[in-house]
Amino acid sequence: MKKRVLFLAAFAAFLALGSTAFAQTTVDLTDRLYTDLELWQGEGLIDKLPPLRPYPIQLVKKLLAEVEARGSAADRRAAEAYLAHMDKLIDASIEPSALARAELGGGTTQHFEQLGLIGTLQGTISPSTTYSTKLGAYAMTGPADSLLPRYQRSPEDVIYDGAVAPLGASALTPRISLETQTSFGSGSTYFQTGIMRDSFGPFFGDSIVLSPTAPQSGNLSFTWQEGLFTYTSLLLDISATQNNGGGGPGPNKFLALHSLEFYPTSWLSLGIYESVVWGGRFEPLYLLPIPAVLFYSQGMVGFPDNSFIGLSGGVKLPASLRANAMLYVDDASFNDLIKLHFNTMLVVAGQAGLSWTPRLPLLKRLSLNYTLVTPYTYSHQNQSNDSPTFGPNYENYTNGSENMATSLEPNSDRIEIDALVRPLSFTDVTLFGRFIRHGNASSYGGATYGNGTIFDDGYVGGSPTFAPGYSLPAGVPYTRFLTQPVLEQTLQAGFDAKLYLDTPIGRVDAELAYTFEYVMNVVDAASGNPQAGVNATNHYVTIGAGISF
């Protein structure tokens, strides 16, 4: 009993000597900096955030100056602490870390362990030139995405090399992760280049355009922000695979994106954006700096590629409420839609959300989000050959076999509620609940024609089964969005608690996360079909800690 009291007293003294840690790396989209920027925008301390992330140091300095001018004493202290790590020529840290995951389900327990040594380096070379780098050396007992709940992806993006063997007799295999960002320009007009993950749109979590949990890529971007608009141009150098997602990664696959966001009033934002995925050649036409011309440019070379067009909108409401929405159209029969005929080709993704950012001591944000992905969105027929193992497929919306956008598969939707709580200034606790549905749109009429994943393009015999003109069995619609009699349904709930603490011996980062998951009608991995009456209950636990110097 005395030992327990002495331990608790020592731990309390350790916390008392510490303070909130604000060290950050702008290239890292999981950094607490981005959580704070989103909160400050919700509170009205920041006016406008460009849709493409990560942000360069030049822009972050400008945003933090707005927080200093408008925020409370606590906000100003946080902004000043962040700025202290950006004004130096070199701001470096090194962090040894350890992480463990466990999955409990079906009467068995599985484990995943990870040891890491993470180095960060960033700074300001001149007012117009900045850089940010994160290098991680890891030893893992399996793939980085091992033992994660359904539709969750790894926070670490590592390069896999099949020639690398485990260390000695252990199961720990070395892996490397690198993110780099070099930025030129000002806080309103800048050019960025590097190797990084990207996030696009008003949703800082999962996105239907570019998700922060998708694989990293080579990156060239330009952003121009003025009082009434933000223009963004992006080129990604991504990896190709075979039609079924295997056989990669391979070179010569690209994504180009242009967007234009307008701010007609202080409370309204409207955006239009367009992208194209292609490969096997480099197409200079797609780099023209004008939004909404990629489809036209593709027509000039014979429509060989995969184009998307999207709309976004955001409304700032009273009482720190904010509503956002996005629509991303892969393919649609507009002639039918304007006639209000909805049983037609409709290959789209959508996202809508409402968030409340109260200035309360404990609750920092409460959000409700809904995401949908209709059948065959993001997938695309390979123009060269549609056999499963033929490749590379330069047209589908994947990078190294993973969707560049949301983690959801086609023919899925998700509703999610999240609450961010800060019981102490150096702790973030996210409480969440999610409900996800998924079906196989290629299973109908008593037969299965595909597995319903992003690698199932919905073509049979060279014809799209989701477009009018294809002969479907009676009663089977062209847009088969969750119309299947058996759907996989997943309920997830839990918490993710993180600690950011400066102590006399270094900056301590720690995480404890738990997810309860109940899955009804579990999908059969071979066919892609949900299995009626096959259910599963899983528990996922993550524990991690690191100390940086």
C-alpha positions as CSV (number, residue, x, y, z in Angstrom):
1,M,0.0,0.0,0.0
2,K,2.8,2.4,0.9
3,K,4.6,1.7,-2.4
4,R,1.4,2.5,-4.3
5,V,1.0,5.8,-2.5
6,L,4.7,6.7,-3.1
7,F,4.3,5.9,-6.8
8,L,1.2,8.0,-7.2
9,A,2.8,10.9,-5.3
10,A,5.9,10.6,-7.6
11,F,3.7,10.5,-10.7
12,A,1.7,13.6,-9.5
13,A,5.0,15.5,-8.9
14,F,6.2,14.5,-12.3
15,L,3.1,15.9,-13.9
16,A,3.3,19.1,-11.8
17,L,6.8,19.7,-13.0
18,G,5.6,19.3,-16.6
19,S,3.8,21.6,-19.0
20,T,1.8,21.2,-22.2
21,A,4.0,20.1,-25.1
22,F,3.6,22.1,-28.3
23,A,6.5,20.8,-30.4
24,Q,5.1,20.0,-33.9
25,T,6.0,19.0,-37.4
26,T,3.9,20.6,-40.1
27,V,4.4,17.8,-42.6
28,D,2.8,15.3,-40.2
29,L,-1.0,15.4,-40.5
30,T,-1.5,13.5,-37.3
31,D,0.3,16.3,-35.3
32,R,-1.7,18.0,-32.6
33,L,-1.2,21.3,-34.5
34,Y,-3.9,20.3,-37.0
35,T,-6.3,19.5,-34.2
36,D,-5.8,23.0,-32.8
37,L,-6.1,24.7,-36.2
38,E,-9.4,23.0,-36.8
39,L,-10.6,24.0,-33.3
40,W,-9.5,27.6,-33.7
41,Q,-11.3,27.8,-37.1
42,G,-14.5,26.4,-35.4
43,E,-14.2,29.0,-32.7
44,G,-13.9,31.8,-35.2
45,L,-10.3,32.7,-34.4
46,I,-9.1,31.7,-37.9
47,D,-11.1,33.0,-40.9
48,K,-10.1,30.7,-43.8
49,L,-8.1,27.5,-44.1
50,P,-7.0,26.3,-47.6
51,P,-8.5,22.9,-48.5
52,L,-5.2,21.2,-49.2
53,R,-3.1,20.0,-46.3
54,P,-0.3,19.7,-45.0
55,Y,0.3,23.5,-44.6
56,P,3.7,25.2,-45.0
57,I,5.3,27.0,-42.1
58,Q,4.7,30.3,-43.8
59,L,0.9,29.8,-43.7
60,V,0.9,28.4,-40.2
61,K,2.7,31.4,-38.9
62,K,0.1,33.6,-40.5
63,L,-2.7,31.6,-38.9
64,L,-1.1,31.6,-35.5
65,A,-0.8,35.4,-35.7
66,E,-4.6,35.5,-36.1
67,V,-5.0,33.4,-33.0
68,E,-2.7,35.6,-31.0
69,A,-4.7,38.7,-32.1
70,R,-8.1,37.2,-31.3
71,G,-7.7,34.4,-28.8
72,S,-7.8,34.1,-25.1
73,A,-4.7,34.0,-22.9
74,A,-4.5,30.2,-23.2
75,D,-4.9,30.5,-27.0
76,R,-2.1,33.0,-27.2
77,R,0.2,30.8,-25.1
78,A,-0.4,27.9,-27.3
79,A,0.2,29.9,-30.5
80,E,3.4,31.4,-29.1
81,A,4.6,27.9,-28.1
82,Y,4.0,26.6,-31.7
83,L,5.7,29.6,-33.2
84,A,8.8,29.0,-31.0
85,H,9.5,25.8,-33.0
86,M,9.1,27.6,-36.4
87,D,11.3,30.6,-36.3
88,K,14.5,28.7,-35.9
89,L,16.8,27.7,-38.8
90,I,16.9,24.2,-37.4
91,D,14.4,22.7,-34.9
92,A,15.3,19.1,-34.4
93,S,14.1,16.2,-32.1
94,I,14.7,12.5,-31.7
95,E,12.1,10.2,-30.1
96,P,12.4,6.6,-29.2
97,S,9.0,5.0,-29.0
98,A,7.1,1.8,-28.4
99,L,3.6,0.7,-29.4
100,A,1.5,-2.4,-28.9
101,R,-1.9,-3.5,-30.2
102,A,-4.1,-6.4,-29.2
103,E,-7.2,-7.8,-30.8
104,L,-9.5,-9.9,-28.7
105,G,-12.3,-11.8,-30.5
106,G,-13.6,-15.2,-31.2
107,G,-11.9,-16.6,-28.1
108,T,-8.4,-15.7,-29.3
109,T,-6.0,-12.8,-28.7
110,Q,-3.6,-11.5,-31.3
111,H,-0.7,-9.1,-30.6
112,F,1.3,-6.5,-32.7
113,E,4.4,-4.8,-31.4
114,Q,6.4,-1.9,-32.8
115,L,9.6,-0.2,-31.7
116,G,10.5,3.1,-33.3
117,L,13.1,5.8,-33.5
118,I,11.7,9.0,-34.9
119,G,13.6,12.1,-35.9
120,T,12.1,15.4,-37.0
121,L,13.8,18.4,-38.6
122,Q,12.2,21.6,-39.6
123,G,12.9,25.3,-39.8
124,T,12.9,28.6,-41.6
125,I,15.7,29.2,-44.0
126,S,14.3,32.6,-45.0
127,P,10.9,34.3,-44.8
128,S,10.0,32.7,-48.1
129,T,11.7,29.2,-47.7
130,T,10.8,26.6,-45.1
131,Y,11.2,22.9,-44.7
132,S,9.7,20.1,-42.5
133,T,10.9,16.4,-42.3
134,K,10.0,13.4,-40.3
135,L,12.0,10.2,-40.6
136,G,11.0,7.0,-38.7
137,A,13.0,3.8,-38.3
138,Y,10.7,1.0,-37.0
139,A,10.9,-2.7,-36.1
140,M,7.4,-4.3,-36.4
141,T,6.0,-7.8,-35.9
142,G,3.7,-7.4,-38.9
143,P,2.3,-4.9,-41.4
144,A,1.8,-1.4,-40.1
145,D,-2.0,-1.8,-40.4
146,S,-2.1,-5.0,-38.3
147,L,-4.9,-5.4,-35.8
148,L,-6.9,-2.3,-36.6
149,P,-10.7,-2.0,-36.5
150,R,-12.5,-2.3,-39.8
151,Y,-12.0,0.6,-42.2
152,Q,-9.2,2.1,-40.1
153,R,-5.7,2.6,-41.6
154,S,-2.3,2.9,-40.0
155,P,-1.0,6.2,-38.7
156,E,2.4,5.2,-40.0
157,D,3.1,5.0,-43.7
158,V,6.1,2.7,-44.2
159,I,7.9,1.3,-47.2
160,Y,7.8,-2.5,-47.5
161,D,10.8,-4.4,-48.9
162,G,10.4,-8.1,-49.2
163,A,14.1,-8.6,-49.1
164,V,14.3,-7.3,-45.5
165,A,14.4,-10.1,-43.0
166,P,13.4,-10.1,-39.3
167,L,16.1,-9.1,-36.8
168,G,17.8,-12.3,-35.5
169,A,15.4,-14.8,-34.0
170,S,12.7,-12.1,-33.3
171,A,9.7,-11.4,-35.3
172,L,10.6,-7.7,-35.5
173,T,11.2,-6.6,-39.1
174,P,12.8,-3.2,-39.9
175,R,10.8,-0.6,-41.8
176,I,11.4,3.0,-42.8
177,S,9.0,5.9,-43.1
178,L,9.9,9.3,-44.5
179,E,7.8,12.5,-45.0
180,T,9.4,15.6,-46.4
181,Q,8.0,19.1,-47.2
182,T,9.8,22.1,-48.7
183,S,7.8,25.3,-49.2
184,F,8.5,28.5,-51.1
185,G,6.5,31.7,-51.0
186,S,4.4,33.6,-48.5
187,G,1.5,32.8,-46.2
188,S,-1.0,33.5,-49.0
189,T,0.9,32.2,-52.1
190,Y,3.1,29.2,-51.9
191,F,4.6,26.3,-53.8
192,Q,5.2,23.0,-52.0
193,T,7.1,19.8,-52.9
194,G,8.0,16.6,-51.1
195,I,6.9,13.1,-50.1
196,M,3.9,13.3,-47.9
197,R,0.3,12.3,-47.2
198,D,-2.3,14.7,-48.3
199,S,-5.7,15.8,-47.0
200,F,-8.3,17.7,-49.0
201,G,-11.5,19.5,-48.1
202,P,-13.2,20.8,-44.9
203,F,-13.0,17.5,-43.1
204,F,-9.7,16.9,-41.3
205,G,-10.4,13.2,-40.8
206,D,-11.4,10.8,-43.6
207,S,-12.1,12.6,-46.9
208,I,-13.8,11.5,-50.1
209,V,-11.1,13.3,-52.2
210,L,-7.8,12.8,-50.5
211,S,-7.6,11.2,-47.1
212,P,-4.8,11.8,-44.5
213,T,-4.6,8.1,-43.8
214,A,-4.0,7.1,-47.5
215,P,-0.5,6.2,-48.6
216,Q,2.0,9.0,-49.2
217,S,3.1,10.1,-52.6
218,G,5.4,12.4,-54.5
219,N,3.8,15.9,-54.3
220,L,3.9,19.1,-56.2
221,S,1.3,21.8,-55.3
222,F,0.6,25.5,-55.6
223,T,-1.9,27.5,-53.5
224,W,-3.0,31.1,-54.0
225,Q,-5.3,32.6,-51.3
226,E,-6.8,36.0,-51.6
227,G,-9.7,37.7,-49.7
228,L,-12.4,36.2,-51.9
229,F,-10.9,32.9,-53.1
230,T,-8.4,30.1,-52.8
231,Y,-6.9,28.4,-55.8
232,T,-5.2,25.1,-55.5
233,S,-3.3,23.0,-58.1
234,L,-1.8,19.6,-57.2
235,L,0.2,16.9,-59.0
236,L,0.7,13.5,-57.2
237,D,3.2,10.9,-58.4
238,I,1.5,7.6,-57.2
239,S,2.0,3.9,-57.6
240,A,0.2,1.5,-59.9
241,T,-0.8,-2.1,-59.3
242,Q,-2.6,-4.8,-61.3
243,N,-6.4,-4.7,-61.7
244,N,-6.9,-6.8,-58.5
245,G,-4.5,-4.7,-56.4
246,G,-1.6,-7.0,-56.6
247,G,1.7,-6.9,-58.4
248,G,2.8,-3.5,-57.3
249,P,4.0,-0.9,-56.7
250,G,4.8,0.3,-60.2
251,P,5.7,3.7,-61.7
252,N,4.2,6.2,-64.2
253,K,0.8,6.8,-62.5
254,F,-0.4,10.3,-61.6
255,L,-3.2,12.4,-60.2
256,A,-3.8,16.0,-61.0
257,L,-6.3,18.2,-59.1
258,H,-7.4,21.8,-59.5
259,S,-9.8,23.6,-57.2
260,L,-11.3,27.0,-56.7
261,E,-12.9,28.0,-53.5
262,F,-15.0,31.2,-53.1
263,Y,-15.9,33.2,-50.0
264,P,-18.8,35.4,-51.0
265,T,-19.5,36.3,-47.4
266,S,-17.8,35.8,-44.1
267,W,-20.0,32.9,-43.2
268,L,-20.2,31.0,-46.6
269,S,-17.6,29.1,-48.7
270,L,-18.3,27.4,-52.0
271,G,-15.9,25.3,-54.0
272,I,-15.5,23.5,-57.3
273,Y,-12.7,21.0,-57.9
274,E,-11.7,18.5,-60.6
275,S,-9.2,15.7,-60.8
276,V,-7.9,13.1,-63.3
277,V,-6.0,9.9,-62.7
278,W,-3.9,8.6,-65.5
279,G,-0.6,6.8,-66.4
280,G,1.7,5.2,-68.9
281,R,2.6,8.7,-70.2
282,F,3.0,12.2,-68.8
283,E,0.2,14.6,-69.9
284,P,1.2,18.3,-69.7
285,L,-2.4,19.3,-70.6
286,Y,-3.5,18.3,-67.1
287,L,-1.2,20.9,-65.5
288,L,-2.9,23.9,-67.0
289,P,-3.7,26.2,-64.1
290,I,-7.4,26.5,-64.7
291,P,-10.0,24.6,-62.7
292,A,-12.9,22.7,-64.4
293,V,-11.0,22.0,-67.6
294,L,-9.5,18.5,-67.0
295,F,-12.4,16.8,-68.6
296,Y,-12.1,19.0,-71.6
297,S,-8.4,18.4,-71.7
298,Q,-8.9,14.7,-71.6
299,G,-11.2,15.0,-74.6
300,M,-8.3,16.5,-76.6
301,V,-6.4,13.2,-76.1
302,G,-9.3,10.8,-76.7
303,F,-10.8,10.4,-73.2
304,P,-8.4,7.6,-72.1
305,D,-8.3,8.5,-68.4
306,N,-10.4,8.7,-65.3
307,S,-11.9,12.1,-64.4
308,F,-13.8,13.4,-61.3
309,I,-15.6,16.6,-60.6
310,G,-16.8,17.8,-57.2
311,L,-18.5,20.6,-55.3
312,S,-18.1,21.7,-51.7
313,G,-19.8,24.1,-49.4
314,G,-19.4,25.4,-45.8
315,V,-21.6,27.5,-43.6
316,K,-20.6,29.2,-40.4
317,L,-23.7,29.2,-38.1
318,P,-24.3,31.0,-34.8
319,A,-23.2,29.5,-31.5
320,S,-19.9,28.1,-33.0
321,L,-21.8,25.7,-35.2
322,R,-20.4,24.8,-38.6
323,A,-21.9,22.8,-41.5
324,N,-19.8,21.3,-44.4
325,A,-20.6,19.1,-47.4
326,M,-18.7,17.6,-50.3
327,L,-19.8,15.8,-53.5
328,Y,-17.3,13.9,-55.7
329,V,-18.7,12.6,-59.0
330,D,-16.9,9.7,-60.7
331,D,-19.5,9.0,-63.4
332,A,-23.2,10.0,-63.8
333,S,-25.9,10.2,-66.4
334,F,-26.7,13.9,-66.2
335,N,-29.3,13.6,-69.0
336,D,-31.3,11.2,-66.8
337,L,-30.8,13.1,-63.6
338,I,-32.1,16.4,-64.9
339,K,-35.3,14.5,-65.9
340,L,-35.5,13.3,-62.2
341,H,-34.8,9.7,-63.3
342,F,-32.6,8.3,-60.6
343,N,-32.5,4.7,-61.6
344,T,-29.5,5.5,-63.8
345,M,-25.7,5.6,-63.7
346,L,-24.8,7.3,-60.5
347,V,-21.2,6.7,-59.4
348,V,-20.5,9.3,-56.6
349,A,-19.2,9.8,-53.1
350,G,-20.6,12.3,-50.7
351,Q,-19.8,13.7,-47.3
352,A,-21.7,16.0,-44.9
353,G,-21.1,17.0,-41.4
354,L,-22.1,19.4,-38.5
355,S,-19.7,20.4,-35.8
356,W,-20.0,22.4,-32.7
357,T,-16.9,24.0,-31.1
358,P,-17.9,25.5,-27.8
359,R,-15.5,27.5,-25.7
360,L,-16.0,25.3,-22.7
361,P,-13.4,24.1,-20.2
362,L,-13.9,20.4,-21.0
363,L,-15.7,19.8,-24.3
364,K,-13.8,21.2,-27.2
365,R,-15.7,19.8,-30.2
366,L,-18.8,17.7,-30.9
367,S,-19.3,16.5,-34.5
368,L,-21.7,14.4,-36.5
369,N,-20.6,13.2,-40.0
370,Y,-22.1,11.1,-42.7
371,T,-20.2,9.6,-45.7
372,L,-21.5,7.5,-48.6
373,V,-19.8,5.8,-51.5
374,T,-22.0,4.4,-54.2
375,P,-21.1,1.2,-56.1
376,Y,-18.0,1.2,-58.3
377,T,-16.9,4.7,-57.3
378,Y,-13.1,5.1,-57.5
379,S,-12.8,1.8,-59.4
380,H,-12.2,2.0,-63.2
381,Q,-11.9,-0.4,-66.1
382,N,-8.3,-0.9,-67.3
383,Q,-8.4,0.4,-70.9
384,S,-5.6,-2.0,-71.9
385,N,-6.9,-5.3,-70.4
386,D,-9.6,-6.0,-67.8
387,S,-8.4,-9.4,-66.6
388,P,-7.8,-9.4,-62.8
389,T,-4.1,-10.0,-62.8
390,F,-3.3,-7.7,-65.8
391,G,-1.5,-4.5,-65.0
392,P,-0.7,-1.9,-64.4
393,N,-4.1,-0.2,-64.0
394,Y,-3.5,3.5,-64.4
395,E,-7.1,4.6,-64.2
396,N,-8.4,3.4,-60.8
397,Y,-8.3,5.8,-57.8
398,T,-5.6,3.9,-55.9
399,N,-2.1,4.5,-54.8
400,G,-0.2,1.3,-54.1
401,S,-3.4,-0.8,-53.9
402,E,-5.2,1.6,-51.4
403,N,-7.9,4.1,-52.1
404,M,-6.4,7.7,-52.1
405,A,-9.7,8.9,-50.6
406,T,-11.9,7.4,-47.8
407,S,-11.2,4.1,-46.2
408,L,-14.7,2.9,-47.1
409,E,-15.2,0.4,-49.9
410,P,-17.7,1.2,-52.7
411,N,-21.3,0.6,-51.9
412,S,-20.9,1.7,-48.2
413,D,-22.0,4.4,-45.9
414,R,-21.0,5.5,-42.4
415,I,-22.4,7.8,-39.8
416,E,-20.1,8.9,-37.0
417,I,-20.3,11.0,-33.9
418,D,-17.2,12.3,-32.2
419,A,-16.5,14.3,-29.0
420,L,-13.1,15.9,-28.3
421,V,-12.6,16.4,-24.6
422,R,-9.6,18.1,-22.9
423,P,-9.7,17.3,-19.1
424,L,-6.2,18.9,-18.9
425,S,-4.4,21.2,-21.3
426,F,-1.9,18.4,-22.2
427,T,-4.5,15.6,-22.8
428,D,-6.9,15.0,-25.7
429,V,-9.6,12.3,-25.3
430,T,-11.7,11.5,-28.4
431,L,-14.9,9.6,-27.7
432,F,-16.5,8.1,-30.8
433,G,-19.3,6.0,-32.1
434,R,-19.7,4.7,-35.7
435,F,-22.2,2.7,-37.7
436,I,-21.0,1.4,-41.1
437,R,-22.9,-0.6,-43.8
438,H,-21.4,-2.4,-46.8
439,G,-22.8,-4.6,-49.6
440,N,-21.6,-6.3,-52.7
441,A,-23.2,-4.5,-55.7
442,S,-21.9,-7.2,-58.0
443,S,-24.0,-9.9,-56.4
444,Y,-27.5,-10.0,-57.9
445,G,-29.9,-12.2,-59.7
446,G,-28.5,-15.3,-57.9
447,A,-25.0,-14.8,-59.2
448,T,-21.8,-13.0,-58.2
449,Y,-19.8,-11.1,-60.8
450,G,-17.2,-9.4,-58.6
451,N,-16.2,-8.8,-55.1
452,G,-17.6,-5.3,-54.7
453,T,-14.3,-3.7,-53.7
454,I,-12.5,-0.8,-55.3
455,F,-10.9,-3.4,-57.6
456,D,-14.3,-4.5,-59.0
457,D,-15.1,-2.1,-61.9
458,G,-18.6,-3.3,-62.4
459,Y,-18.0,-4.4,-66.0
460,V,-19.3,-7.7,-67.3
461,G,-18.4,-8.7,-70.9
462,G,-16.9,-5.3,-71.5
463,S,-20.1,-3.4,-70.6
464,P,-20.9,-1.4,-67.4
465,T,-23.6,-3.1,-65.4
466,F,-24.4,0.2,-63.7
467,A,-25.4,2.1,-66.9
468,P,-28.7,2.1,-68.7
469,G,-28.5,-0.1,-71.7
470,Y,-27.1,-3.1,-69.9
471,S,-29.6,-5.9,-69.5
472,L,-30.2,-6.6,-65.8
473,P,-32.5,-9.1,-64.2
474,A,-36.0,-7.8,-63.5
475,G,-36.2,-5.6,-60.4
476,V,-32.4,-5.0,-60.2
477,P,-31.6,-1.3,-60.4
478,Y,-28.6,0.3,-62.1
479,T,-27.6,2.2,-59.0
480,R,-27.5,-0.6,-56.5
481,F,-26.5,1.5,-53.5
482,L,-27.1,-0.7,-50.4
483,T,-30.1,-2.4,-52.0
484,Q,-28.8,-5.9,-51.3
485,P,-30.9,-8.2,-49.1
486,V,-27.9,-8.9,-46.8
487,L,-25.5,-6.1,-45.8
488,E,-22.5,-6.2,-43.5
489,Q,-23.3,-3.9,-40.6
490,T,-20.5,-2.7,-38.2
491,L,-20.9,-0.9,-34.9
492,Q,-17.8,0.6,-33.4
493,A,-17.5,2.6,-30.2
494,G,-14.6,3.6,-28.0
495,F,-12.0,6.3,-27.1
496,D,-8.6,7.5,-28.0
497,A,-6.7,9.3,-25.3
498,K,-3.4,11.1,-26.0
499,L,-0.9,12.8,-23.7
500,Y,1.4,15.7,-24.8
501,L,3.6,16.7,-21.9
502,D,6.9,18.6,-21.6
503,T,8.8,17.3,-18.6
504,P,12.3,18.0,-17.1
505,I,13.6,15.0,-19.0
506,G,12.0,15.5,-22.4
507,R,8.6,15.7,-24.2
508,V,6.4,12.7,-23.4
509,D,3.8,11.5,-25.9
510,A,1.5,8.6,-24.9
511,E,-1.6,7.0,-26.2
512,L,-4.3,4.6,-24.9
513,A,-7.1,3.6,-27.3
514,Y,-9.9,1.1,-27.1
515,T,-12.5,0.2,-29.8
516,F,-15.4,-2.2,-29.3
517,E,-16.6,-3.6,-32.6
518,Y,-19.7,-5.7,-33.4
519,V,-20.1,-7.0,-37.0
520,M,-23.2,-8.5,-38.3
521,N,-23.1,-10.6,-41.5
522,V,-19.4,-10.6,-41.9
523,V,-18.1,-10.3,-45.5
524,D,-16.7,-13.5,-47.0
525,A,-13.1,-12.6,-48.0
526,A,-13.2,-14.8,-51.1
527,S,-16.5,-13.7,-52.7
528,G,-17.0,-10.3,-51.1
529,N,-20.5,-11.3,-50.1
530,P,-21.9,-10.6,-46.6
531,Q,-22.7,-13.9,-44.9
532,A,-26.2,-13.8,-43.3
533,G,-26.0,-14.8,-39.6
534,V,-22.2,-14.8,-39.4
535,N,-21.4,-12.2,-36.7
536,A,-18.3,-11.2,-34.8
537,T,-17.4,-9.3,-31.6
538,N,-14.0,-7.8,-31.4
539,H,-12.1,-5.6,-28.9
540,Y,-9.0,-3.6,-30.0
541,V,-6.6,-2.0,-27.6
542,T,-3.6,0.2,-28.5
543,I,-0.9,1.4,-26.0
544,G,2.0,3.6,-27.1
545,A,4.5,5.9,-25.6
546,G,7.6,7.9,-26.6
547,I,9.9,10.6,-25.2
548,S,11.7,13.1,-27.5
549,F,14.7,15.2,-26.8
